[in-house]
Amino acid sequence: MKQMQFTRFGNPAEVAEIVEVDPPGPPGPGRVNVQVLASPINPADLLNMEGRYGAELPKLPQTQGAEGVGRVTEIGEGVDNVKVGDLVTPPARGMWREMVQGPARGLVALPPEADILQLSMLRANPATAWLMLKDYVDLQQNDFVIQNAANSAVGRHVIRLARSQGWRTVNVVRRPELIDELTALGADHVLVESEDLDDEVQRVTGGDLPKLGIDAVGGVSVQRLARCVADGATVVNYGLLSGDPLMIDARETVFRDITLKGFWLATWFATADPGEIAATYAILGKKMAEGLLEVPVEATYPLSKVKEAVAHAARDGRSGKIVLTMGDD
Ligand SMILES: NC(=O)c1ccc[n+]([C@@H]2O[C@H](COP(=O)([O-])OP(=O)(O)OC[C@H]3O[C@@H](n4cnc5c(N)ncnc54)[C@H](OP(=O)(O)O)[C@@H]3O)[C@@H](O)[C@H]2O)c1
């Protein structure tokens, strides 16, 4: 079977290669074999291939692809949460290959009527948006949440999920042409990042300042968000898009009691109960089948064109995700 791998860290388009490897053997107890159907290229995939992601570097050679969707082809002894033919989120990391084997723990059958490309983007970004909205601040109806990189897939999920729960959003972007699009998606306010962001937020919220800030950019953008939230609020950082260390002034943390926390989905997977994981994806799978979590796709590429695909994914100003589709070669 075909698999993408890299044997050194560097520019993803240069280090990605396609190799032939043996498919997985029959699954052991509690494990499943899954035929991969589609897997998106996320910023974390590119960072990992560059050697800039996670607490420690992965061992090489590695394949990539933290999320995706596949069909169960074989189940091991004792597996009763999914059956052959079910669509599932990845049982293991490394979805840029034709087959994958992993534990059935935490898997749930996804709605067969949902779009395959959309389902391939269910595991990471919708769950990240959902958990950040739910797990840090006890938001009440009409409370404001502020986020930057609001045009990202995670940002779009924050907008849709917050609206479905009755929470209002202030969304910060770096390109004014996104304002109408995000407003149509359900954003209450869309602002272009600037040094006067806090004045703008004061104006659009009428002083009812956000209790939760969600940051994917880092650097000075953290400080800008911290100045926009209410005293005692929490700012959650989940991304490194600027590549700069997080900046926050002691005036915010000491005098205004702002808390800065980090969120990493991998930690949730490692610590959450399998029942909670399955329940979360059952909720999100249903919302996706209802069309609530739709993310634009700019292009799909077969696995054999992975170099072109990662180069495309690294471009600024895309209008949607780049998704690898397996079996299209
Ligand atoms: N911590 C976790 O567990 C976790 C889980 C999932 C995702 N993430 C992180 O979430 C972030 C978004 O991921 P995604 O898949 O949703 O992204 P995506 O859909 O590929 O979109 C990338 C977004 O980043 C924006 N961007 C890029 N560089 C920027 C910069 N220097 N300043 C401001 N904005 C910038 C782009 O803005 P333009 O539209 O203007 O180009 C675009 O909106 C990434 O950092 C990813 O690593 C973290």
The ligand as a Gaussian input file, in Angstrom:
#p B3LYP/6-31G(d) Opt

LIG

0 1
 N       -4.035000      23.134000      20.175000
 C       -4.737000      22.238000      19.480000
 O       -5.065000      21.150000      19.985000
 C       -5.110000      22.553000      18.063000
 C       -6.041000      21.752000      17.380000
 C       -6.406000      22.124000      16.078000
 C       -5.819000      23.241000      15.467000
 N       -4.882000      23.939000      16.162000
 C       -4.249000      25.141000      15.602000
 O       -5.284000      25.987000      15.181000
 C       -4.773000      26.925000      14.249000
 C       -5.750000      27.028000      13.092000
 O       -5.805000      25.762000      12.454000
 P       -6.818000      25.517000      11.242000
 O       -6.638000      24.135000      10.740000
 O       -8.165000      25.937000      11.701000
 O       -6.253000      26.605000      10.189000
 P       -6.623000      26.846000       8.646000
 O       -8.064000      26.566000       8.404000
 O       -5.629000      26.156000       7.773000
 O       -6.420000      28.422000       8.532000
 C       -5.236000      29.048000       8.868000
 C       -5.611000      30.431000       9.368000
 O       -4.495000      31.044000       9.972000
 C       -4.477000      32.421000       9.633000
 N       -3.101000      32.851000       9.806000
 C       -1.989000      32.283000       9.300000
 N       -0.899000      32.946000       9.713000
 C       -1.342000      33.970000      10.508000
 C       -0.708000      35.010000      11.224000
 N        0.627000      35.160000      11.227000
 N       -1.487000      35.876000      11.901000
 C       -2.829000      35.743000      11.915000
 N       -3.481000      34.780000      11.261000
 C       -2.752000      33.905000      10.561000
 C       -5.009000      32.431000       8.223000
 O       -5.488000      33.715000       7.937000
 P       -5.777000      34.194000       6.430000
 O       -7.116000      33.604000       6.081000
 O       -5.807000      35.672000       6.540000
 O       -4.654000      33.663000       5.560000
 C       -6.121000      31.388000       8.312000
 O       -7.312000      31.966000       8.792000
 C       -3.385000      26.400000      13.862000
 O       -2.427000      27.137000      14.581000
 C       -3.416000      24.961000      14.355000
 O       -2.124000      24.461000      14.637000
 C       -4.533000      23.644000      17.439000

